[in-house]
Amino acid sequence: MRKIIRKIAVLLTLTFFSLILTSCTDKVLGIAIDETSIPDHIVVGTFDITDLNLVVTKGNYQTETIPVTISMISATDFAKLSNVGTHEIAITYLGFTINVTLKIEAPSDQDIETVLQSDLAEIAIPAVMSDLFVLPLNGTHGSTISWETDSSALTVSTGGTVTLTRPLYFEEDLAVTLTATLEYYGKTLSQTFDTLIPKRNKDDVDEQIESVAFGLTLPELIDNTLNLPFNVPNISGLKIEWASNNPEIIVINNPLQTVQVLSPETDTPVTLSFTIHYQNRSYSHFDGFTVIVKKGTTPAPAVTDLSLDGSILSWTGVEGAESYAVYVDGALVKIVENSFVDLDTVIDSDGRYTIGIQTNPFGSYAPSLIVEIPYQQIPSHVEAYYRDLDFALVGNALKMELRELITVTHTTKTSYASLRQHLQYTDASLTDDSKILLFYSRIEVDKTWDNGATYNREHVWAQSLGWFTESGAGSDLHHIRPTDPSVNSSVNNRKFGNVEGGKQINLSKKNGEGLIDGFYKGDLFEPADEVKGDVARIIFYLMTRYPESDSYSFTSVASSLELLLEWNALDPVDEFEARRNDRTWEIQGNRNPFIDFSFLADQIWG
């Protein structure tokens, strides 16, 4: 028995020392780079880190050569291999680190030319362009590709997706030239491609417009009155714009939808043409009308030198005139005998108005031409905020003055994280303070933040289409709105536009999974009518507030500027949007002027 025990003890001892010896033999004592594995010339894009070899010294002082693997270097060092220059790369293996210096060289001019030519040869543009066609932005051999077009009928998104504004059914197919510019290591190569944008087939909207146009009638002979149709009662959003070839006799104000007829000395023919605007389309190819304006009494001289001092409007009167008619937005509201009027006596609500003054008939004179001037009645609680704004400005001058105002007063910059709390106040329900109103879906949910399960913080202008991340415009309360997670996912990075035959959007399971009034198709999303104006006014704000937007166009975020102007008119500011503007003002210090005065959008971009 003792002999057996001794034999076991000896075996265990031998095994123990054998394990120690083996362990010492396998132990790594150091690493070194195999200098012979480093190429003399490393051209960017052609080098693989696994081409390097590592010499590993073990416990028995024997060496083993193994290939370097991607896991032995950091992501930062791996990225250096794609950049020209001299880089130090740290290689780590079993706790040991060694640095190796690699010189990454640019391709030769010949190699660059080969890449450019190879990538150019792979570009294929269809002879007839289709909507949502995707242009390549990167060549398979490494070049980057940018695109330009000679026609506004074709736009290219930042992701390369083509959007077409196709010719109307009565127009011709449109030839368009696309220019591709390939760039590779400072060298460029350009090539033009010709394609055709086909005209649309006549659709239901076209039929509707033709029906309206062919149904218009005007009298052949008129005295001093003419009623022109500017809208069609049963087609929301349709506008008819009129033009007179003799504005000294027939004066048309399309924004106010008013017509003045001044009597000529002899019967005079006047030609009236019209353009129908509907669903981001304009139709002006229809025949106009010729009416005969009968001779009549000479109109009285018109007033001159209209000027405003606060609410007092004054003018230079007409000698012999006994009274003047005061019009507000084309409607007669008052007769005055003096050459002034206090507008507070004829206007009882805030807003923008057009005031007209007309010399009434006297002696042998008929009524004069109505002379008009814009007037802005500013809400009392924001009067100080807009005190120095010149509302008479138009175009870029007005945009720059607004930019200065809303930038200087933007004294508190909210963080993206803080929006979780701020949205609970700015977007609170009008009737239940424990709930918030979700954008797009217009449903009310519990306002408590639950890490995005019930609602997200949505960038109305999709991040991927803009210049911002989660600061600046990306965390501006005038921009960010709470949305249902599923709706947010469906909207994704789509542009805004009118959608025909699209897919309807569902709410998330958390919020009932019901369908909302919103549709998407391709890269376009159309929200409900009661949200369209909100969307437009948010985009107008962003294009005004942030100078970075100057590098973008309205087609970066929507199918067209005209569409947004149409939405701005279609969906007026409601109580919720106005209150939200006030509450955001409390937090940030600035306002969205396009909510306070939606007409400013037309004054700048219309």
C-alpha positions as CSV (number, residue, x, y, z in Angstrom):
1,M,0.0,0.0,0.0
2,R,2.8,2.4,0.9
3,K,4.6,1.6,-2.4
4,I,1.4,2.5,-4.3
5,I,1.1,5.8,-2.4
6,R,4.8,6.7,-3.1
7,K,4.3,6.0,-6.8
8,I,1.2,8.2,-6.9
9,A,3.1,11.0,-5.2
10,V,6.0,10.7,-7.6
11,L,3.6,10.9,-10.6
12,L,1.8,14.0,-9.2
13,T,5.2,15.7,-8.6
14,L,6.3,15.0,-12.1
15,T,3.0,16.2,-13.5
16,F,3.2,19.4,-11.5
17,F,6.7,20.3,-12.7
18,S,5.8,19.4,-16.3
19,L,2.9,21.9,-16.1
20,I,5.2,24.6,-14.8
21,L,7.7,23.9,-17.5
22,T,5.0,24.0,-20.2
23,S,3.6,27.2,-18.8
24,C,7.0,28.9,-18.8
25,T,7.6,27.7,-22.3
26,D,4.2,29.2,-23.6
27,K,4.5,32.5,-21.7
28,V,5.0,35.5,-24.0
29,L,8.1,37.5,-23.1
30,G,7.8,40.2,-25.7
31,I,6.6,41.2,-29.2
32,A,8.3,43.0,-32.1
33,I,7.2,43.9,-35.6
34,D,8.6,42.0,-38.5
35,E,10.3,44.8,-40.4
36,T,10.4,42.7,-43.6
37,S,6.6,42.7,-43.7
38,I,6.4,46.5,-44.0
39,P,6.1,47.4,-47.7
40,D,8.5,50.1,-49.0
41,H,5.5,51.9,-50.5
42,I,2.0,51.8,-49.1
43,V,-0.6,53.3,-51.3
44,V,-3.8,54.4,-49.6
45,G,-6.7,52.0,-50.1
46,T,-4.5,49.1,-51.1
47,F,-2.9,48.2,-47.7
48,D,-4.3,45.6,-45.4
49,I,-3.2,45.6,-41.7
50,T,-3.0,41.8,-41.9
51,D,-0.1,42.2,-44.3
52,L,2.0,43.0,-41.3
53,N,3.6,40.2,-39.2
54,L,4.3,40.2,-35.5
55,V,7.3,38.4,-34.0
56,V,6.3,36.9,-30.6
57,T,9.1,35.8,-28.2
58,K,8.0,33.0,-25.8
59,G,9.3,31.7,-22.4
60,N,11.7,29.3,-23.9
61,Y,13.1,32.3,-26.0
62,Q,11.8,30.7,-29.1
63,T,10.0,33.0,-31.5
64,E,6.8,32.7,-33.5
65,T,5.6,34.9,-36.4
66,I,1.9,35.6,-36.5
67,P,-0.1,38.0,-38.7
68,V,-1.4,41.2,-37.2
69,T,-5.2,41.2,-36.9
70,I,-7.7,44.1,-36.9
71,S,-8.5,43.3,-33.2
72,M,-4.9,44.2,-32.3
73,I,-5.3,47.9,-33.1
74,S,-7.8,50.5,-32.1
75,A,-10.6,51.8,-34.3
76,T,-8.9,55.2,-34.4
77,D,-5.6,53.8,-35.6
78,F,-7.5,51.6,-38.2
79,A,-9.1,54.8,-39.6
80,K,-5.6,56.3,-40.1
81,L,-4.9,53.7,-42.7
82,S,-7.4,55.4,-45.0
83,N,-5.6,58.7,-44.8
84,V,-2.5,59.9,-46.6
85,G,0.4,60.8,-44.2
86,T,2.8,59.3,-41.7
87,H,1.0,57.6,-38.9
88,E,2.0,55.8,-35.7
89,I,0.0,52.6,-35.2
90,A,-0.2,50.9,-31.8
91,I,-0.3,47.1,-31.9
92,T,-1.4,45.3,-28.8
93,Y,-1.0,41.5,-28.1
94,L,-1.5,39.7,-24.8
95,G,-0.8,42.8,-22.8
96,F,2.2,43.9,-24.8
97,T,2.1,47.0,-27.0
98,I,4.4,48.1,-29.8
99,N,4.3,51.1,-32.1
100,V,5.0,51.0,-35.8
101,T,5.3,53.9,-38.1
102,L,3.6,53.6,-41.5
103,K,3.8,56.1,-44.3
104,I,0.6,56.1,-46.3
105,E,1.1,57.6,-49.8
106,A,-1.4,59.0,-52.2
107,P,-2.1,57.2,-55.4
108,S,-0.1,58.2,-58.4
109,D,-1.7,60.5,-61.0
110,Q,-2.1,57.6,-63.3
111,D,-3.9,55.5,-60.5
112,I,-6.1,58.4,-59.7
113,E,-7.1,58.8,-63.4
114,T,-7.8,55.1,-63.6
115,V,-10.1,55.3,-60.6
116,L,-12.0,58.3,-62.0
117,Q,-12.4,56.8,-65.4
118,S,-13.4,53.4,-64.0
119,D,-16.1,55.0,-61.7
120,L,-17.3,57.2,-64.5
121,A,-17.7,54.2,-66.8
122,E,-20.1,52.6,-64.2
123,I,-22.5,55.5,-64.1
124,A,-25.7,54.7,-66.0
125,I,-28.4,57.4,-66.4
126,P,-31.7,56.3,-68.0
127,A,-32.7,57.9,-71.2
128,V,-36.1,58.8,-69.6
129,M,-35.8,59.8,-66.0
130,S,-38.2,58.5,-63.4
131,D,-39.2,60.0,-60.1
132,L,-37.2,58.7,-57.0
133,F,-34.3,57.4,-59.2
134,V,-31.2,57.2,-57.1
135,L,-28.0,58.8,-58.4
136,P,-24.7,57.3,-57.2
137,L,-22.8,59.5,-54.8
138,N,-19.8,57.2,-54.4
139,G,-17.9,55.2,-57.1
140,T,-17.1,51.6,-56.4
141,H,-13.4,52.4,-56.8
142,G,-13.3,55.1,-54.2
143,S,-14.3,58.4,-55.8
144,T,-17.1,60.7,-54.5
145,I,-19.7,62.0,-57.0
146,S,-21.6,65.3,-56.9
147,W,-24.5,66.2,-59.2
148,E,-25.8,69.4,-60.8
149,T,-28.7,69.9,-63.2
150,D,-29.7,72.7,-65.6
151,S,-33.4,72.5,-64.8
152,S,-35.5,73.2,-61.8
153,A,-37.8,70.4,-62.9
154,L,-35.3,68.0,-61.4
155,T,-33.8,68.2,-57.9
156,V,-31.4,65.8,-56.2
157,S,-31.6,65.2,-52.4
158,T,-28.5,65.0,-50.2
159,G,-28.9,61.2,-50.4
160,G,-28.9,61.3,-54.2
161,T,-32.7,60.7,-54.8
162,V,-34.2,62.4,-57.8
163,T,-37.4,64.3,-57.4
164,L,-39.2,65.4,-60.6
165,T,-41.5,68.3,-61.2
166,R,-42.9,67.0,-64.4
167,P,-44.3,69.1,-67.2
168,L,-48.1,69.4,-67.3
169,Y,-50.1,67.2,-69.6
170,F,-50.4,70.0,-72.2
171,E,-46.7,70.8,-72.3
172,E,-43.8,69.0,-74.0
173,D,-41.4,66.5,-72.7
174,L,-38.5,68.3,-71.1
175,A,-34.8,67.6,-72.0
176,V,-32.6,67.9,-69.0
177,T,-28.8,67.7,-68.6
178,L,-27.2,66.2,-65.5
179,T,-23.5,66.9,-64.7
180,A,-21.6,64.4,-62.6
181,T,-18.3,65.6,-61.0
182,L,-16.1,62.8,-59.7
183,E,-13.4,63.6,-57.1
184,Y,-10.5,61.4,-56.0
185,Y,-7.5,62.7,-54.0
186,G,-7.9,66.3,-55.2
187,K,-8.4,65.4,-58.9
188,T,-11.8,65.8,-60.6
189,L,-13.5,64.5,-63.7
190,S,-16.8,65.8,-65.0
191,Q,-19.2,64.4,-67.5
192,T,-22.7,65.4,-68.7
193,F,-25.6,63.1,-69.2
194,D,-28.8,63.9,-71.1
195,T,-32.1,62.6,-70.0
196,L,-35.8,63.3,-70.6
197,I,-38.4,64.2,-68.1
198,P,-41.7,63.0,-69.7
199,K,-44.8,65.1,-69.4
200,R,-47.5,63.8,-67.1
201,N,-50.6,62.1,-68.4
202,K,-53.8,64.0,-67.7
203,D,-55.1,63.0,-64.3
204,D,-58.2,63.8,-62.1
205,V,-56.7,67.1,-60.9
206,D,-56.2,68.2,-64.5
207,E,-59.8,67.2,-65.3
208,Q,-60.9,69.2,-62.3
209,I,-59.0,72.3,-63.3
210,E,-60.2,72.1,-66.9
211,S,-63.8,71.9,-65.7
212,V,-63.3,75.1,-63.6
213,A,-61.6,76.9,-66.5
214,F,-64.1,76.0,-69.1
215,G,-66.9,76.9,-66.7
216,L,-65.8,80.5,-66.3
217,T,-67.9,83.2,-67.9
218,L,-67.7,87.0,-68.0
219,P,-70.1,89.6,-69.4
220,E,-69.1,91.0,-72.8
221,L,-70.2,94.6,-71.9
222,I,-69.7,96.2,-68.5
223,D,-70.3,99.6,-66.9
224,N,-68.4,100.4,-63.7
225,T,-68.6,97.0,-61.9
226,L,-67.1,93.6,-62.6
227,N,-67.3,90.5,-60.4
228,L,-64.3,88.1,-61.0
229,P,-64.3,84.7,-59.4
230,F,-61.0,84.2,-57.3
231,N,-62.0,80.9,-55.7
232,V,-64.3,77.9,-56.3
233,P,-66.5,77.1,-53.4
234,N,-66.3,73.3,-53.6
235,I,-62.5,73.1,-54.2
236,S,-60.5,74.0,-51.2
237,G,-57.1,75.6,-51.9
238,L,-57.8,76.5,-55.5
239,K,-57.0,80.1,-56.5
240,I,-57.7,82.0,-59.7
241,E,-55.3,84.8,-60.4
242,W,-56.4,87.5,-62.9
243,A,-54.4,90.0,-65.0
244,S,-55.7,93.0,-66.9
245,N,-53.9,94.3,-70.0
246,N,-55.3,97.8,-69.2
247,P,-54.8,98.4,-65.5
248,E,-55.8,102.0,-65.9
249,I,-59.4,100.9,-66.6
250,I,-59.7,97.6,-64.8
251,V,-57.6,97.4,-61.6
252,I,-57.3,93.9,-60.0
253,N,-55.9,93.2,-56.6
254,N,-55.5,89.5,-56.4
255,P,-54.5,89.2,-52.7
256,L,-57.5,91.2,-51.6
257,Q,-59.7,89.7,-54.4
258,T,-61.0,93.1,-55.4
259,V,-61.7,94.7,-58.8
260,Q,-62.1,98.4,-59.7
261,V,-63.6,99.5,-63.0
262,L,-62.8,103.1,-64.0
263,S,-65.0,104.6,-66.7
264,P,-63.1,105.4,-70.0
265,E,-63.9,108.3,-72.3
266,T,-64.9,105.9,-75.0
267,D,-66.0,102.2,-75.1
268,T,-62.7,100.3,-74.5
269,P,-61.9,96.6,-74.9
270,V,-59.9,95.1,-72.0
271,T,-58.4,91.6,-72.1
272,L,-58.4,89.6,-68.9
273,S,-56.2,86.5,-68.6
274,F,-56.2,84.1,-65.7
275,T,-54.0,81.5,-64.1
276,I,-55.4,78.7,-61.9
277,H,-53.3,77.5,-58.9
278,Y,-54.0,74.2,-57.3
279,Q,-52.1,71.5,-55.5
280,N,-48.7,72.9,-56.4
281,R,-49.6,73.3,-60.0
282,S,-50.2,76.4,-62.1
283,Y,-52.3,76.4,-65.3
284,S,-52.2,79.5,-67.5
285,H,-52.7,78.1,-71.0
286,F,-56.4,78.7,-71.2
287,D,-57.9,81.5,-73.4
288,G,-58.7,84.7,-71.6
289,F,-61.7,87.0,-71.9
290,T,-62.2,90.3,-73.7
291,V,-64.8,92.7,-72.2
292,I,-66.0,96.0,-73.4
293,V,-65.9,98.7,-70.7
294,K,-68.6,101.3,-71.6
295,K,-67.7,105.0,-71.6
296,G,-68.9,106.8,-68.6
297,T,-68.3,109.7,-66.2
298,T,-64.7,110.7,-65.6
299,P,-63.4,109.4,-62.3
300,A,-62.5,111.9,-59.6
301,P,-58.8,112.5,-58.8
302,A,-57.3,110.0,-56.3
303,V,-55.9,111.0,-53.0
304,T,-52.1,111.2,-52.6
305,D,-49.4,111.0,-49.9
306,L,-51.0,108.4,-47.6
307,S,-49.0,108.2,-44.3
308,L,-49.4,106.4,-41.0
309,D,-48.7,107.8,-37.5
310,G,-49.6,105.1,-35.1
311,S,-53.3,104.3,-35.8
312,I,-53.9,107.7,-37.6
313,L,-53.9,107.4,-41.4
314,S,-53.8,110.8,-43.2
315,W,-53.6,111.8,-46.9
316,T,-53.6,114.8,-49.1
317,G,-57.2,115.5,-50.1
318,V,-58.7,116.4,-53.4
319,E,-59.8,120.0,-54.0
320,G,-63.6,120.2,-54.1
321,A,-64.1,116.6,-52.7
322,E,-66.8,116.4,-50.0
323,S,-66.0,113.0,-48.5
324,Y,-63.8,109.9,-48.7
325,A,-64.6,106.3,-48.5
326,V,-62.5,104.1,-46.2
327,Y,-62.0,100.4,-47.2
328,V,-60.5,97.6,-45.1
329,D,-59.4,94.6,-47.1
330,G,-61.7,95.7,-50.0
331,A,-64.8,96.3,-47.8
332,L,-66.3,99.7,-47.3
333,V,-66.3,100.5,-43.6
334,K,-66.6,104.2,-43.2
335,I,-67.2,107.6,-44.9
336,V,-65.2,110.5,-43.6
337,E,-65.3,114.2,-44.4
338,N,-61.7,115.0,-43.3
339,S,-58.4,113.9,-44.8
340,F,-57.6,111.4,-42.0
341,V,-59.1,108.5,-40.1
342,D,-58.3,106.8,-36.8
343,L,-58.0,103.1,-37.8
344,D,-58.8,102.0,-34.3
345,T,-62.3,103.0,-35.0
346,V,-62.7,100.7,-38.0
347,I,-60.4,97.7,-36.9
348,D,-61.2,95.8,-33.8
349,S,-58.8,92.9,-33.9
350,D,-55.0,92.3,-34.4
351,G,-53.7,91.4,-37.8
352,R,-52.5,92.7,-41.1
353,Y,-54.9,94.8,-43.3
354,T,-55.0,96.7,-46.5
355,I,-56.5,100.1,-46.1
356,G,-58.0,101.8,-49.1
357,I,-59.1,105.5,-49.5
358,Q,-61.3,106.6,-52.3
359,T,-62.5,110.0,-53.3
360,N,-66.3,109.9,-53.4
361,P,-68.2,111.3,-56.4
362,F,-68.6,115.1,-56.5
363,G,-69.5,117.6,-59.2
364,S,-69.3,115.7,-62.5
365,Y,-66.9,113.1,-61.2
366,A,-67.4,109.5,-60.6
367,P,-65.7,107.7,-57.7
368,S,-61.9,107.7,-58.0
369,L,-59.4,104.9,-58.0
370,I,-58.9,103.4,-54.5
371,V,-55.4,104.1,-53.2
372,E,-54.2,101.4,-50.8
373,I,-51.6,101.1,-48.0
374,P,-50.8,98.2,-45.7
375,Y,-51.5,98.4,-42.0
376,Q,-50.3,96.2,-39.2
377,Q,-52.3,95.9,-36.0
378,I,-49.9,94.2,-33.6
379,P,-51.1,92.2,-30.6
380,S,-50.5,94.3,-27.4
381,H,-48.5,91.6,-25.6
382,V,-45.9,91.4,-28.4
383,E,-46.0,95.1,-29.4
384,A,-42.7,95.8,-27.7
385,Y,-41.0,92.7,-29.2
386,Y,-41.8,93.9,-32.8
387,R,-41.5,97.6,-32.1
388,D,-38.4,98.2,-34.2
389,L,-39.4,95.8,-37.1
390,D,-40.1,97.5,-40.4
391,F,-43.1,95.6,-41.7
392,A,-42.9,97.4,-45.0
393,L,-39.7,95.5,-45.9
394,V,-39.9,92.7,-48.4
395,G,-37.6,89.9,-49.6
396,N,-34.2,89.3,-48.2
397,A,-34.2,92.7,-46.4
398,L,-37.1,91.6,-44.3
399,K,-35.6,88.1,-43.7
400,M,-32.3,89.6,-42.5
401,E,-34.1,92.0,-40.1
402,L,-36.2,89.2,-38.7
403,R,-33.0,87.0,-38.4
404,E,-31.4,89.7,-36.3
405,L,-34.5,90.1,-34.1
406,I,-35.0,86.4,-33.3
407,T,-31.3,85.7,-32.9
408,V,-30.6,88.5,-30.5
409,T,-33.6,87.7,-28.4
410,H,-32.8,83.9,-28.4
411,T,-31.1,84.3,-25.0
412,T,-31.6,80.8,-23.6
413,K,-30.4,77.9,-25.7
414,T,-32.2,74.7,-24.7
415,S,-30.4,71.3,-24.7
416,Y,-31.9,68.3,-26.4
417,A,-32.1,66.6,-23.0
418,S,-34.0,69.5,-21.4
419,L,-36.7,69.2,-24.1
420,R,-38.2,66.2,-22.2
421,Q,-39.4,68.7,-19.6
422,H,-40.0,71.8,-21.8
423,L,-42.3,69.9,-24.2
424,Q,-44.5,69.0,-21.3
425,Y,-45.2,72.7,-20.8
426,T,-45.1,74.1,-24.4
427,D,-47.2,71.3,-25.9
428,A,-49.6,70.7,-23.0
429,S,-53.2,70.1,-23.8
430,L,-55.5,73.1,-23.9
431,T,-58.0,71.3,-21.7
432,D,-55.9,68.9,-19.5
433,D,-52.6,70.0,-18.2
434,S,-51.6,66.4,-17.4
435,K,-51.5,65.6,-21.1
436,I,-49.6,66.8,-24.2
437,L,-50.8,67.1,-27.7
438,L,-48.7,65.0,-30.2
439,F,-47.7,66.5,-33.5
440,Y,-49.0,65.0,-36.7
441,S,-51.4,62.5,-34.9
442,R,-53.1,65.3,-32.8
443,I,-53.8,62.8,-30.0
444,E,-53.4,63.7,-26.3
445,V,-51.3,61.4,-24.2
446,D,-49.9,61.5,-20.6
447,K,-47.1,64.1,-20.6
448,T,-44.8,62.1,-18.3
449,W,-41.5,61.3,-20.1
450,D,-41.0,57.5,-20.3
451,N,-37.8,57.3,-22.3
452,G,-39.6,57.7,-25.6
453,A,-42.1,54.9,-25.2
454,T,-45.2,57.2,-25.5
455,Y,-43.6,60.1,-27.5
456,N,-40.3,61.1,-29.1
457,R,-38.7,64.5,-29.5
458,E,-39.1,64.9,-33.2
459,H,-37.1,67.2,-35.6
460,V,-39.7,68.5,-38.0
461,W,-36.9,69.1,-40.5
462,A,-35.3,65.7,-40.6
463,Q,-31.8,65.7,-39.3
464,S,-30.5,63.8,-42.3
465,L,-31.8,66.5,-44.6
466,G,-30.4,69.4,-42.6
467,W,-27.2,70.9,-41.0
468,F,-27.9,70.2,-37.3
469,T,-27.6,67.4,-34.8
470,E,-28.9,67.8,-31.2
471,S,-27.9,71.4,-30.6
472,G,-28.6,74.7,-32.2
473,A,-31.5,74.2,-34.6
474,G,-31.5,70.5,-33.4
475,S,-32.7,71.5,-29.9
476,D,-34.6,74.7,-30.6
477,L,-38.1,74.5,-29.0
478,H,-39.6,76.3,-32.0
479,H,-38.5,73.3,-34.1
480,I,-38.8,70.2,-31.9
481,R,-42.3,68.7,-31.4
482,P,-43.5,65.6,-29.5
483,T,-44.6,62.7,-31.8
484,D,-45.8,59.2,-31.5
485,P,-42.8,56.8,-32.0
486,S,-44.4,54.8,-34.8
487,V,-45.4,58.0,-36.6
488,N,-41.9,59.3,-36.2
489,S,-40.5,56.1,-37.6
490,S,-42.9,56.3,-40.7
491,V,-42.1,60.0,-41.3
492,N,-38.4,59.1,-41.0
493,N,-36.3,61.4,-43.3
494,R,-38.9,62.0,-45.8
495,K,-39.6,65.4,-47.3
496,F,-42.9,67.2,-47.1
497,G,-45.2,67.1,-50.1
498,N,-48.6,66.2,-51.5
499,V,-49.0,62.4,-51.7
500,E,-51.4,60.6,-54.1
501,G,-52.1,56.9,-53.4
502,G,-49.7,56.7,-50.5
503,K,-49.6,54.5,-47.4
504,Q,-51.6,55.6,-44.3
505,I,-49.6,55.9,-41.1
506,N,-50.3,53.9,-37.9
507,L,-49.9,54.9,-34.3
508,S,-47.7,52.9,-32.0
509,K,-49.0,50.0,-30.0
510,K,-48.6,52.1,-26.9
511,N,-51.0,54.7,-28.3
512,G,-53.6,52.4,-29.7
513,E,-52.2,51.4,-33.2
514,G,-55.0,53.4,-35.0
515,L,-54.6,55.1,-38.3
516,I,-53.9,58.8,-38.5
517,D,-54.6,61.4,-41.2
518,G,-51.1,61.2,-42.7
519,F,-49.7,59.4,-45.8
520,Y,-46.3,58.7,-47.3
521,K,-45.0,57.4,-50.6
522,G,-41.4,57.2,-51.7
523,D,-39.5,60.0,-50.1
524,L,-42.6,62.3,-49.5
525,F,-44.8,62.6,-46.4
526,E,-48.1,64.5,-46.3
527,P,-49.5,65.4,-42.8
528,A,-53.1,66.2,-42.0
529,D,-54.4,69.5,-43.2
530,E,-54.6,70.9,-39.7
531,V,-50.8,70.4,-39.3
532,K,-49.6,71.6,-42.7
533,G,-49.5,75.3,-41.7
534,D,-47.6,74.4,-38.5
535,V,-45.0,72.5,-40.6
536,A,-44.6,75.4,-43.0
537,R,-44.2,78.0,-40.3
538,I,-41.5,75.9,-38.5
539,I,-39.5,75.6,-41.7
540,F,-39.9,79.3,-42.4
541,Y,-38.5,80.0,-38.9
542,L,-35.5,77.7,-39.4
543,M,-34.7,79.2,-42.8
544,T,-34.7,82.7,-41.1
545,R,-33.2,82.0,-37.7
546,Y,-30.1,80.0,-38.7
547,P,-27.5,81.3,-41.2
548,E,-26.5,77.6,-41.9
549,S,-29.8,77.3,-43.7
550,D,-28.5,79.7,-46.4
551,S,-26.7,76.7,-47.9
552,Y,-30.0,74.9,-48.2
553,S,-33.1,75.4,-50.3
554,F,-36.8,74.7,-49.5
555,T,-36.5,71.6,-51.8
556,S,-34.0,70.2,-49.2
557,V,-37.0,69.6,-46.9
558,A,-40.1,69.9,-49.1
559,S,-41.2,69.3,-52.7
560,S,-41.2,73.1,-53.3
561,L,-41.4,76.5,-51.7
562,E,-44.8,77.1,-53.3
563,L,-46.2,74.0,-51.5
564,L,-45.2,75.5,-48.1
565,L,-46.7,78.9,-48.9
566,E,-49.8,77.1,-49.9
567,W,-49.9,75.1,-46.6
568,N,-49.3,78.3,-44.7
569,A,-52.4,79.8,-46.2
570,L,-54.4,76.5,-46.0
571,D,-53.9,76.0,-42.3
572,P,-54.1,79.3,-40.3
573,V,-52.6,79.6,-36.8
574,D,-54.9,78.2,-34.2
575,E,-55.1,78.7,-30.4
576,F,-52.7,75.9,-29.6
577,E,-50.0,77.0,-32.0
578,A,-50.3,80.6,-30.7
579,R,-50.1,79.6,-27.1
580,R,-47.1,77.3,-27.9
581,N,-45.3,80.4,-29.4
582,D,-46.0,82.3,-26.2
583,R,-44.7,79.5,-24.0
584,T,-41.6,79.0,-26.1
585,W,-41.0,82.7,-25.9
586,E,-41.0,82.4,-22.1
587,I,-38.3,79.7,-22.2
588,Q,-36.0,80.8,-25.0
589,G,-36.6,84.6,-25.2
590,N,-37.5,84.6,-28.9
591,R,-40.7,84.1,-31.0
592,N,-41.6,82.5,-34.3
593,P,-42.7,85.6,-36.2
594,F,-44.4,83.5,-38.9
595,I,-46.9,82.3,-36.2
596,D,-47.5,85.9,-35.1
597,F,-47.8,87.2,-38.7
598,S,-48.1,84.3,-41.2
599,F,-48.2,86.8,-44.1
600,L,-44.5,87.5,-43.6
601,A,-43.7,84.3,-45.5
602,D,-45.3,85.7,-48.6
603,Q,-43.6,89.1,-48.1
604,I,-40.2,87.3,-48.1
605,W,-40.6,84.4,-50.5
606,G,-43.9,85.0,-52.2
